[in-house]
Amino acid sequence: MRSAPTILHLDMDAFFAAAEQASKPSLRGKAVVVGGLGPRGVVATASYEARVFGVRSAMPTGQARRLAPNAAYLSPRFSLYRSISDQVMALLRSLSPLVEPLSLDEAFVDLEAGGVAWDAASARRVGERLREDIRAVTGLTGSVGLAASKMLAKIASEEAKPDGLVLIEPGTERELLAPMPVRTLPGVGPATGDHLRRAGITTVGELAEAGEDELVRLVGKAHGQGLYAMALALDERPVVAERETKSVSVEDTYDVDIHDRVRIQGEVRRLADRCVRRLREGGHAGRTIQLKVRRYDFSTLTRSETLRGPTDDPAVVREAAARLLEGVDTTGGVRLLGVGVSGLADFTQEDLFAQAAQAAEAARAADAARALEAAHADPVAQEARAGEGAGGERGAGGPAAVDDTEHRSPPGREPSVARPVPRWTAGHDVRHAVHGHGWVQGSGLGRVTVRFETPDSPAPGRVRTFAVDDPELEPADPLPLVATEPAAPRGAEGTATRASAEAPRATEAPAAGEAPASAEAPAATEAPAAAEAPASAEAPAATEAPASAEALASPSGGRALAASRGAGEPPAKPVTAAAGGAERDGASG
């Protein structure tokens, strides 16, 4: 092991929930839970305010709702989290070439390899500066652990939470670890912890006193030897910048068990396409296709098939997954499906059967095109078509030609196409042509409730309710959490501005011939429906957040509480909660 604490471990604090609070002023200081919102959803991250009520990561969302019924339950926005993670990882790579990411919000850094730290004092300075830089760039906080090994650095960052720094001086490791519970050590989960507890071992110090032979007898040779070394604070693992990807997989858990075999086949094809997209994004191909099926009774079946060579062809993966599904009995229903690819390589050997099928399909399409051209070139066929369109009868009882004049669009105007109704997910970003940028608080009964605010809003934004098919409301991309400087040098009037096109959209003038929209005018979009309960007459103050960001999507209904308007403005009309009929996202996992 090293003689200086030059291995750094960074762990962002409640990352997903903190990012949501930073982007939504109305949720700051409130309990926030991010994860799957369906009946089988799982908590991904809970804010520290929600953890007070016992909500934890990996907990079923239903259990979290019982513990913290007034928390804001939001669906994850991974595009936002990835963009913030890229900023944080860039800061880490500026310190050292050896950065080992563990997830979007966690990484090891070898400070000695970057030449930025060589003793405890210099390592502490680097850690403090890193925390300041992260806050300045992202607006979020991270906890830093510094030690002479990866295991101890991770333990130190856990001790530093939230928003702190802990440095473990070399030579003090065993004294520090001795009173800690055995679950502190990496690789000791609930099962191993219970097994050791039954043997009378509850702390790391007792683990070291038990000896290697006893631990091997209790948990096996490989695990026992590793536990004994960790209890003695021995960890020689280096920081590895590039971790080899061994497999790529995707899976979905369904709110309701799927019984229809045709739908199951369609879901497997969809998962295969998603898996191939991820495979190609990583620049990989794979030889082994895997299918995972969890049935109604929680029994899990896995099937695999190895191809002749690596492939990243979606048709090949779909066909292989479909063949694997044929051998699985789905009677009784399926609650989870997954498709994966392993045996990865950086080259592909296209499957001959898929190529043959594609060639046959292309040949059939070419034959059909030639037949169509021949039919158009045939004068007899043209005459027959001309006679049918002239308005004459085809026979004594045949139908007359239809006059389609009324179905034609007026000159210069395209035929109208029905606009698909978006699925409004709690927590996701939207943009309104009049009110600007906001986020979905909930939806149901044909309505969607939106709070209009941005990360730099000085106070919680206003709440409005719209029809789900409102043409002025559309999904939007997340805004950056921290205002950025403009590219050009700032002049006398230059100020920090948000790198977004939001401001022009929010202040656009109405098009010619349209009446300007009033904040109070659209009564039809703000009046409560007959099936809704009236909102309380006592609206919360402007600094209060709604009881739940997904109140409208709660099975038992609830109220979407409107924030008060700015000084001198008339009070907002009451906005009520939809009593059921919620639209929700299922969670993977």
C-alpha positions as CSV (number, residue, x, y, z in Angstrom):
1,M,0.0,0.0,0.0
2,R,1.0,3.6,-0.4
3,S,2.6,5.8,2.2
4,A,0.4,8.8,1.3
5,P,-3.4,9.2,0.9
6,T,-3.3,10.0,-2.8
7,I,-6.3,7.9,-3.9
8,L,-9.4,10.0,-4.1
9,H,-13.0,8.7,-4.2
10,L,-15.8,11.1,-5.2
11,D,-19.4,10.3,-4.6
12,M,-22.0,12.9,-5.5
13,D,-24.6,13.5,-2.8
14,A,-28.1,12.0,-3.5
15,F,-27.2,12.7,-7.2
16,F,-30.5,12.2,-9.0
17,A,-32.6,13.8,-6.3
18,A,-30.2,16.7,-5.8
19,A,-30.2,17.4,-9.6
20,E,-34.0,17.5,-9.5
21,Q,-34.0,19.9,-6.6
22,A,-31.5,22.2,-8.3
23,S,-33.6,22.4,-11.4
24,K,-36.9,22.9,-9.6
25,P,-36.8,25.7,-7.1
26,S,-40.2,24.6,-5.6
27,L,-38.7,21.3,-4.5
28,R,-35.6,22.7,-2.7
29,G,-35.6,21.6,0.9
30,K,-38.4,19.2,0.2
31,A,-38.5,15.4,0.2
32,V,-37.8,14.1,-3.3
33,V,-37.8,10.5,-4.5
34,V,-36.6,9.6,-8.0
35,G,-37.4,6.2,-9.5
36,G,-40.1,4.1,-11.2
37,L,-43.5,5.5,-10.5
38,G,-45.5,2.4,-11.4
39,P,-46.8,-0.2,-8.9
40,R,-43.6,-2.3,-9.4
41,G,-41.3,0.7,-9.5
42,V,-38.1,0.9,-7.5
43,V,-36.5,4.0,-5.8
44,A,-33.3,5.1,-7.6
45,T,-32.4,7.9,-5.3
46,A,-34.0,9.7,-2.3
47,S,-33.1,13.2,-1.1
48,Y,-31.8,13.6,2.4
49,E,-35.1,15.1,3.4
50,A,-36.9,11.9,2.2
51,R,-34.3,9.7,4.0
52,V,-35.5,11.1,7.3
53,F,-38.7,9.1,6.8
54,G,-36.8,5.9,6.1
55,V,-36.9,6.0,2.2
56,R,-33.8,4.4,0.7
57,S,-32.4,3.4,-2.7
58,A,-33.6,0.1,-4.1
59,M,-36.8,0.2,-2.0
60,P,-40.1,-0.5,-3.8
61,T,-41.8,2.8,-4.6
62,G,-45.0,1.6,-3.0
63,Q,-43.2,1.2,0.3
64,A,-41.6,4.6,-0.1
65,R,-45.1,6.1,-0.7
66,R,-46.3,4.7,2.6
67,L,-43.3,6.0,4.5
68,A,-43.3,9.5,2.8
69,P,-46.7,10.1,1.3
70,N,-46.1,13.8,0.8
71,A,-42.8,13.5,-1.0
72,A,-42.4,14.5,-4.6
73,Y,-42.1,11.3,-6.8
74,L,-40.4,12.0,-10.1
75,S,-39.4,9.9,-13.0
76,P,-35.6,9.9,-13.8
77,R,-34.2,12.3,-16.5
78,F,-31.1,10.4,-17.5
79,S,-30.1,12.9,-20.2
80,L,-29.7,15.6,-17.5
81,Y,-27.8,13.3,-15.2
82,R,-25.4,12.2,-18.0
83,S,-24.7,15.8,-18.9
84,I,-23.9,16.7,-15.3
85,S,-21.8,13.5,-15.0
86,D,-19.8,14.5,-18.0
87,Q,-19.0,17.8,-16.4
88,V,-17.9,16.1,-13.2
89,M,-15.7,13.5,-14.9
90,A,-14.0,16.3,-16.9
91,L,-13.0,17.9,-13.7
92,L,-11.6,14.6,-12.4
93,R,-9.7,14.0,-15.6
94,S,-8.1,17.4,-15.3
95,L,-6.5,16.1,-12.1
96,S,-5.1,12.8,-13.3
97,P,-5.1,10.5,-16.4
98,L,-6.1,7.6,-14.1
99,V,-9.9,8.1,-13.4
100,E,-12.0,5.0,-12.8
101,P,-15.7,5.8,-13.1
102,L,-18.0,3.4,-11.2
103,S,-21.3,5.0,-12.2
104,L,-22.6,8.4,-13.3
105,D,-22.0,9.9,-9.8
106,E,-19.0,8.0,-8.5
107,A,-15.3,7.6,-9.4
108,F,-11.8,6.8,-8.1
109,V,-8.9,9.1,-9.0
110,D,-5.1,8.4,-8.6
111,L,-3.8,11.8,-7.7
112,E,-0.2,10.6,-7.5
113,A,-0.4,9.6,-11.2
114,G,-1.4,13.2,-12.1
115,G,1.4,14.7,-10.0
116,V,-1.1,16.9,-8.1
117,A,-0.7,15.3,-4.7
118,W,2.2,13.6,-2.9
119,D,1.3,13.8,0.8
120,A,-1.6,14.4,3.1
121,A,-1.6,18.2,2.9
122,S,-1.5,18.4,-0.9
123,A,-4.2,15.7,-1.2
124,R,-6.5,17.6,1.1
125,R,-5.9,20.8,-0.9
126,V,-6.8,19.0,-4.1
127,G,-10.0,17.5,-2.5
128,E,-11.2,20.8,-1.2
129,R,-10.6,22.5,-4.5
130,L,-12.4,19.7,-6.3
131,R,-15.5,20.2,-4.2
132,E,-15.5,23.9,-4.9
133,D,-15.1,23.4,-8.6
134,I,-18.0,20.9,-8.7
135,R,-20.3,23.3,-6.9
136,A,-19.3,26.1,-9.2
137,V,-19.8,24.1,-12.4
138,T,-22.8,22.0,-11.6
139,G,-24.4,23.7,-8.6
140,L,-24.4,20.3,-6.7
141,T,-22.3,18.9,-3.9
142,G,-20.1,15.9,-3.7
143,S,-18.3,14.0,-0.8
144,V,-14.6,13.2,-1.1
145,G,-12.6,10.5,0.6
146,L,-8.8,10.3,0.6
147,A,-6.8,7.3,1.6
148,A,-3.9,5.1,0.6
149,S,-6.2,2.4,-1.0
150,K,-9.4,2.3,-3.0
151,M,-11.3,0.5,-0.3
152,L,-10.4,3.0,2.4
153,A,-11.1,6.0,0.1
154,K,-14.6,4.7,-0.5
155,I,-15.2,4.2,3.2
156,A,-13.9,7.8,3.8
157,S,-16.3,9.3,1.3
158,E,-19.2,7.5,3.0
159,E,-18.1,8.9,6.3
160,A,-17.9,12.4,4.7
161,K,-21.5,12.5,3.5
162,P,-23.1,14.8,2.8
163,D,-20.9,17.5,1.3
164,G,-17.8,16.8,3.3
165,L,-14.2,15.5,3.1
166,V,-12.5,12.8,5.2
167,L,-8.8,11.9,4.9
168,I,-7.5,8.7,6.4
169,E,-3.9,9.0,7.5
170,P,-1.7,6.0,6.6
171,G,-1.1,3.9,9.7
172,T,-4.4,4.7,11.3
173,E,-6.5,2.4,9.1
174,R,-7.0,-0.6,11.4
175,E,-7.8,1.6,14.4
176,L,-10.4,3.4,12.3
177,L,-12.0,0.2,10.9
178,A,-12.1,-1.8,14.1
179,P,-15.4,-0.4,15.5
180,M,-17.2,-0.3,12.2
181,P,-19.9,-2.8,11.3
182,V,-18.9,-5.6,8.9
183,R,-21.4,-4.3,6.4
184,T,-19.0,-1.3,5.9
185,L,-16.6,-3.5,3.9
186,P,-17.3,-3.8,0.2
187,G,-18.7,-7.1,-0.8
188,V,-20.5,-7.8,2.5
189,G,-24.2,-7.7,1.8
190,P,-27.2,-8.6,3.9
191,A,-26.8,-12.4,3.5
192,T,-23.1,-12.4,4.4
193,G,-23.7,-9.9,7.2
194,D,-26.4,-12.1,8.8
195,H,-24.2,-15.2,8.4
196,L,-21.3,-13.5,10.2
197,R,-23.7,-12.1,12.9
198,R,-24.9,-15.6,13.7
199,A,-21.3,-16.6,14.1
200,G,-20.8,-13.7,16.6
201,I,-18.9,-11.4,14.3
202,T,-20.5,-7.9,14.0
203,T,-17.5,-5.5,13.7
204,V,-14.5,-5.3,11.4
205,G,-12.2,-5.7,14.5
206,E,-13.9,-9.0,15.4
207,L,-13.5,-10.0,11.7
208,A,-9.7,-9.5,12.0
209,E,-9.6,-11.4,15.3
210,A,-11.4,-14.4,13.9
211,G,-8.5,-15.2,11.6
212,E,-8.4,-16.3,8.0
213,D,-9.0,-20.0,8.6
214,E,-12.3,-19.3,10.5
215,L,-13.5,-16.9,7.8
216,V,-12.7,-19.4,5.1
217,R,-14.7,-22.0,7.0
218,L,-17.7,-19.6,7.3
219,V,-17.9,-18.1,3.9
220,G,-15.6,-20.1,1.6
221,K,-12.0,-19.8,0.5
222,A,-12.1,-16.9,-2.0
223,H,-14.5,-14.7,0.0
224,G,-13.0,-15.6,3.4
225,Q,-9.4,-14.6,2.3
226,G,-10.7,-11.4,0.8
227,L,-12.6,-10.4,4.0
228,Y,-9.6,-11.1,6.1
229,A,-7.4,-8.9,4.0
230,M,-9.9,-6.1,4.0
231,A,-10.3,-6.4,7.8
232,L,-6.5,-5.8,8.0
233,A,-7.0,-2.7,5.7
234,L,-5.0,-4.4,2.9
235,D,-6.0,-3.4,-0.6
236,E,-3.6,-3.3,-3.4
237,R,-6.0,-2.8,-6.3
238,P,-4.9,0.0,-8.7
239,V,-7.0,2.7,-10.2
240,V,-7.9,1.5,-13.7
241,A,-8.8,4.1,-16.2
242,E,-10.4,1.8,-18.8
243,R,-12.8,-0.9,-17.5
244,E,-13.5,-3.6,-20.1
245,T,-17.2,-4.0,-21.0
246,K,-18.2,-7.6,-20.8
247,S,-21.8,-7.5,-21.7
248,V,-24.6,-5.1,-22.7
249,S,-28.2,-5.8,-21.7
250,V,-31.6,-4.1,-21.2
251,E,-34.7,-5.2,-19.3
252,D,-38.1,-4.0,-18.4
253,T,-40.4,-4.8,-15.5
254,Y,-44.1,-4.4,-16.3
255,D,-46.7,-3.0,-14.0
256,V,-49.1,-5.8,-14.9
257,D,-48.1,-9.3,-15.8
258,I,-48.2,-9.9,-19.6
259,H,-50.2,-13.0,-20.7
260,D,-50.6,-12.4,-24.4
261,R,-47.9,-14.4,-26.3
262,V,-48.0,-12.0,-29.3
263,R,-47.3,-9.0,-27.0
264,I,-44.5,-10.9,-25.3
265,Q,-42.9,-11.5,-28.7
266,G,-43.3,-7.8,-29.5
267,E,-41.6,-6.8,-26.3
268,V,-38.7,-9.1,-26.9
269,R,-38.2,-7.5,-30.4
270,R,-38.3,-4.0,-28.9
271,L,-35.8,-5.0,-26.2
272,A,-33.5,-6.5,-28.8
273,D,-33.5,-3.3,-30.8
274,R,-32.7,-1.2,-27.6
275,C,-29.9,-3.6,-26.8
276,V,-28.4,-3.3,-30.2
277,R,-28.5,0.5,-30.0
278,R,-26.6,0.4,-26.8
279,L,-24.2,-2.1,-28.3
280,R,-23.5,0.2,-31.3
281,E,-23.1,3.3,-29.1
282,G,-20.2,1.5,-27.3
283,G,-18.7,0.4,-30.6
284,H,-19.1,-3.3,-29.8
285,A,-20.5,-6.5,-31.4
286,G,-21.3,-9.7,-29.6
287,R,-21.5,-13.5,-30.2
288,T,-23.8,-14.6,-27.4
289,I,-27.5,-13.6,-27.2
290,Q,-29.2,-13.9,-23.9
291,L,-32.9,-13.9,-23.0
292,K,-34.1,-13.3,-19.4
293,V,-37.7,-14.1,-18.4
294,R,-39.2,-13.6,-14.9
295,R,-42.5,-15.2,-14.6
296,Y,-45.6,-14.4,-12.5
297,D,-44.3,-16.6,-9.6
298,F,-40.9,-14.7,-9.5
299,S,-39.1,-17.7,-11.0
300,T,-36.4,-16.4,-13.4
301,L,-35.4,-18.3,-16.6
302,T,-32.4,-17.4,-18.7
303,R,-31.6,-18.8,-22.2
304,S,-28.6,-18.1,-24.4
305,E,-27.5,-18.8,-28.0
306,T,-23.9,-18.4,-29.4
307,L,-23.6,-17.3,-33.0
308,R,-20.8,-18.2,-35.4
309,G,-19.3,-14.7,-35.1
310,P,-19.9,-11.3,-33.4
311,T,-22.7,-9.2,-34.7
312,D,-24.4,-5.8,-34.1
313,D,-27.2,-6.5,-36.6
314,P,-30.6,-5.8,-35.0
315,A,-32.2,-8.4,-37.3
316,V,-29.8,-11.1,-36.1
317,V,-30.3,-10.3,-32.4
318,R,-34.1,-10.1,-32.9
319,E,-34.2,-13.5,-34.6
320,A,-32.0,-15.1,-31.9
321,A,-34.0,-13.7,-29.1
322,A,-37.2,-14.9,-30.8
323,R,-35.8,-18.4,-31.1
324,L,-34.9,-18.4,-27.4
325,L,-38.4,-17.3,-26.4
326,E,-39.9,-20.2,-28.3
327,G,-38.4,-22.5,-25.7
328,V,-39.8,-20.6,-22.7
329,D,-43.2,-21.4,-21.1
330,T,-44.9,-18.1,-20.4
331,T,-48.2,-19.6,-19.2
332,G,-49.4,-17.7,-16.2
333,G,-47.8,-14.4,-17.2
334,V,-44.5,-12.6,-17.4
335,R,-43.5,-9.7,-15.1
336,L,-40.0,-9.0,-16.5
337,L,-38.2,-9.5,-19.8
338,G,-34.6,-8.8,-20.7
339,V,-32.3,-9.2,-23.7
340,G,-28.5,-9.1,-23.5
341,V,-25.4,-9.6,-25.6
342,S,-22.1,-10.9,-24.3
343,G,-18.9,-12.2,-25.8
344,L,-18.1,-8.7,-27.0
345,A,-15.7,-7.8,-29.8
346,D,-14.7,-4.8,-31.8
347,F,-15.6,-6.3,-35.1
348,T,-18.6,-8.0,-36.7
349,Q,-19.2,-11.1,-38.8
350,E,-22.6,-10.6,-40.3
351,D,-25.0,-13.5,-40.0
352,L,-25.5,-15.2,-43.3
353,F,-29.2,-16.0,-42.7
354,A,-30.0,-12.4,-41.9
355,Q,-28.2,-11.2,-45.0
356,A,-30.1,-13.7,-47.1
357,A,-33.4,-12.7,-45.6
358,Q,-32.6,-9.0,-46.3
359,A,-31.6,-9.8,-49.9
360,A,-34.8,-11.7,-50.5
361,E,-36.9,-8.9,-49.1
362,A,-35.1,-6.4,-51.3
363,A,-35.7,-8.6,-54.3
364,R,-39.4,-8.8,-53.5
365,A,-39.6,-5.1,-53.2
366,A,-37.9,-4.6,-56.6
367,D,-40.3,-7.1,-58.2
368,A,-43.3,-5.3,-56.8
369,A,-41.9,-1.9,-58.1
370,R,-41.4,-3.4,-61.6
371,A,-44.9,-4.8,-61.6
372,L,-46.3,-1.5,-60.6
373,E,-44.4,0.3,-63.4
374,A,-45.6,-2.3,-65.9
375,A,-49.2,-1.8,-64.9
376,H,-48.9,2.0,-65.3
377,A,-47.4,1.5,-68.7
378,D,-50.2,-0.8,-69.9
379,P,-52.6,1.4,-72.1
380,V,-55.5,-1.0,-71.4
381,A,-55.1,-0.7,-67.7
382,Q,-54.8,3.1,-68.0
383,E,-58.1,3.2,-70.0
384,A,-59.9,1.1,-67.4
385,R,-58.7,3.4,-64.6
386,A,-59.8,6.5,-66.7
387,G,-63.2,5.0,-67.2
388,E,-63.6,4.2,-63.5
389,G,-62.7,7.8,-62.6
390,A,-65.1,9.4,-65.1
391,G,-68.2,8.8,-63.1
392,G,-69.7,5.9,-65.1
393,E,-71.2,2.8,-63.6
394,R,-69.1,-0.4,-63.6
395,G,-72.2,-2.5,-64.0
396,A,-75.8,-2.8,-63.2
397,G,-75.2,-3.3,-59.5
398,G,-71.7,-1.9,-59.3
399,P,-70.8,1.1,-57.2
400,A,-70.5,4.5,-58.9
401,A,-67.2,6.4,-58.8
402,V,-66.8,8.4,-55.7
403,D,-66.4,12.2,-56.0
404,D,-63.6,13.0,-53.6
405,T,-63.7,16.8,-54.1
406,E,-64.8,17.4,-50.6
407,H,-61.9,15.4,-49.3
408,R,-59.3,17.4,-51.0
409,S,-57.3,20.0,-49.2
410,P,-57.7,23.6,-50.3
411,P,-55.0,24.8,-52.7
412,G,-51.8,25.8,-50.9
413,R,-52.8,24.0,-47.6
414,E,-51.5,20.6,-46.5
415,P,-54.0,18.1,-45.3
416,S,-54.4,18.1,-41.5
417,V,-52.7,15.3,-39.6
418,A,-53.9,14.3,-36.1
419,R,-51.2,15.3,-33.5
420,P,-50.2,12.4,-31.3
421,V,-50.9,13.0,-27.7
422,P,-47.6,13.0,-25.7
423,R,-47.2,11.0,-22.6
424,W,-46.7,13.5,-19.8
425,T,-44.4,12.0,-17.2
426,A,-44.1,13.5,-13.7
427,G,-40.9,15.5,-13.4
428,H,-40.1,15.8,-17.1
429,D,-39.5,19.0,-18.9
430,V,-42.1,20.8,-21.1
431,R,-42.4,24.1,-22.9
432,H,-45.5,26.2,-23.4
433,A,-45.7,28.7,-26.2
434,V,-47.0,31.4,-23.8
435,H,-45.7,30.4,-20.3
436,G,-42.3,29.2,-21.3
437,H,-40.3,26.3,-19.7
438,G,-41.7,24.1,-16.9
439,W,-42.1,20.6,-15.6
440,V,-44.9,18.1,-15.3
441,Q,-46.4,17.8,-11.8
442,G,-48.9,15.2,-12.8
443,S,-51.5,14.1,-15.3
444,G,-54.8,12.2,-15.5
445,L,-58.4,12.5,-16.7
446,G,-57.2,14.1,-19.9
447,R,-55.3,16.9,-18.1
448,V,-51.7,17.7,-17.3
449,T,-50.6,20.1,-14.5
450,V,-47.3,22.0,-15.1
451,R,-45.3,24.2,-12.8
452,F,-43.5,26.9,-14.8
453,E,-40.0,27.5,-13.4
454,T,-36.4,27.2,-14.3
455,P,-33.2,26.5,-12.3
456,D,-32.5,30.2,-11.8
457,S,-36.1,31.2,-11.0
458,P,-36.0,33.4,-7.9
459,A,-39.0,31.7,-6.4
460,P,-41.3,28.7,-7.0
461,G,-43.1,29.1,-10.3
462,R,-46.8,29.3,-11.1
463,V,-48.9,26.2,-11.7
464,R,-51.2,25.8,-14.7
465,T,-53.4,22.9,-15.9
466,F,-53.9,22.1,-19.6
467,A,-55.6,19.5,-21.7
468,V,-53.2,16.7,-22.5
469,D,-53.5,17.5,-26.2
470,D,-53.0,21.2,-25.9
471,P,-51.1,22.2,-29.1
472,E,-49.1,24.9,-27.3
473,L,-47.6,22.4,-24.9
474,E,-44.7,20.2,-26.0
475,P,-41.9,18.1,-24.4
476,A,-38.6,20.0,-23.9
477,D,-35.0,19.2,-23.1
478,P,-33.7,19.9,-19.6
479,L,-32.0,23.2,-18.9
480,P,-28.5,23.4,-17.5
481,L,-28.4,23.9,-13.7
482,V,-25.9,26.7,-13.7
483,A,-26.0,29.8,-15.9
484,T,-23.1,30.1,-18.3
485,E,-21.1,33.0,-19.7
486,P,-21.9,34.0,-23.3
487,A,-19.2,33.1,-25.8
488,A,-18.5,36.7,-26.8
489,P,-16.7,39.0,-24.3
490,R,-19.1,40.7,-22.0
491,G,-19.6,44.4,-22.6
492,A,-20.9,47.1,-20.3
493,E,-24.3,45.5,-20.3
494,G,-23.1,41.8,-20.5
495,T,-24.5,39.4,-17.9
496,A,-24.4,35.7,-17.3
497,T,-27.1,34.1,-19.4
498,R,-28.5,30.6,-19.6
499,A,-27.4,28.8,-22.7
500,S,-30.9,28.1,-23.9
501,A,-33.4,29.3,-26.4
502,E,-36.0,29.5,-23.7
503,A,-36.1,33.3,-23.3
504,P,-37.0,34.0,-26.9
505,R,-39.7,31.3,-26.8
506,A,-41.3,32.7,-23.6
507,T,-41.5,36.3,-25.0
508,E,-42.6,35.6,-28.5
509,A,-45.3,37.8,-29.9
510,P,-48.5,36.0,-31.1
511,A,-48.7,35.3,-34.8
512,A,-50.7,37.5,-37.1
513,G,-54.4,37.0,-36.7
514,E,-54.1,35.5,-33.2
515,A,-55.3,37.1,-30.1
516,P,-52.7,37.5,-27.4
517,A,-53.0,34.9,-24.7
518,S,-53.8,36.1,-21.2
519,A,-52.6,34.4,-18.1
520,E,-56.2,34.4,-16.8
521,A,-58.1,34.0,-20.0
522,P,-58.0,30.3,-20.8
523,A,-60.7,29.3,-18.3
524,A,-61.4,26.2,-20.3
525,T,-57.9,24.9,-19.6
526,E,-57.8,26.0,-16.0
527,A,-61.3,25.3,-14.7
528,P,-61.5,22.0,-12.7
529,A,-63.3,19.1,-14.3
530,A,-66.6,17.9,-12.8
531,A,-64.9,14.7,-11.5
532,E,-62.4,16.7,-9.6
533,A,-62.5,17.7,-5.9
534,P,-62.4,21.5,-5.3
535,A,-59.1,22.8,-4.2
536,S,-58.6,24.2,-0.7
537,A,-59.4,27.9,-0.4
538,E,-56.1,28.3,1.5
539,A,-53.4,28.3,-1.1
540,P,-49.8,27.8,0.2
541,A,-47.4,30.7,0.2
542,A,-45.1,31.2,-2.8
543,T,-42.2,29.5,-1.0
544,E,-44.1,26.3,-0.5
545,A,-43.8,23.3,-2.8
546,P,-46.7,21.1,-3.7
547,A,-47.3,18.2,-1.3
548,S,-46.3,15.8,-4.1
549,A,-45.0,16.4,-7.6
550,E,-47.1,13.4,-8.6
551,A,-50.2,14.3,-6.7
552,L,-52.3,14.3,-9.8
553,A,-51.0,10.8,-10.6
554,S,-51.8,9.3,-7.2
555,P,-54.2,6.4,-7.2
556,S,-56.1,8.0,-4.4
557,G,-56.2,11.3,-6.0
558,G,-54.9,14.5,-4.4
559,R,-54.6,18.2,-4.8
560,A,-52.2,20.0,-7.1
561,L,-51.5,23.1,-5.0
562,A,-51.0,26.3,-6.8
563,A,-48.2,28.6,-5.7
564,S,-49.2,32.2,-5.1
565,R,-48.7,34.8,-7.8
566,G,-46.3,37.7,-7.7
567,A,-47.1,40.8,-5.7
568,G,-49.9,42.9,-7.1
569,E,-51.3,40.2,-9.3
570,P,-54.8,38.7,-9.1
571,P,-55.0,35.3,-7.3
572,A,-54.7,32.2,-9.5
573,K,-57.8,30.1,-10.2
574,P,-57.9,26.9,-8.2
575,V,-56.2,23.9,-9.8
576,T,-57.4,20.5,-8.6
577,A,-56.1,17.0,-8.5
578,A,-57.4,14.3,-10.8
579,A,-59.0,11.6,-8.8
580,G,-57.4,8.6,-10.4
581,G,-56.8,7.6,-14.0
582,A,-53.1,8.5,-13.6
583,E,-50.5,8.0,-16.4
584,R,-47.4,6.5,-14.9
585,D,-44.0,5.2,-15.9
586,G,-42.9,1.7,-15.1
587,A,-39.4,1.3,-13.7
588,S,-36.7,-1.0,-15.0
589,G,-35.6,-3.2,-12.3
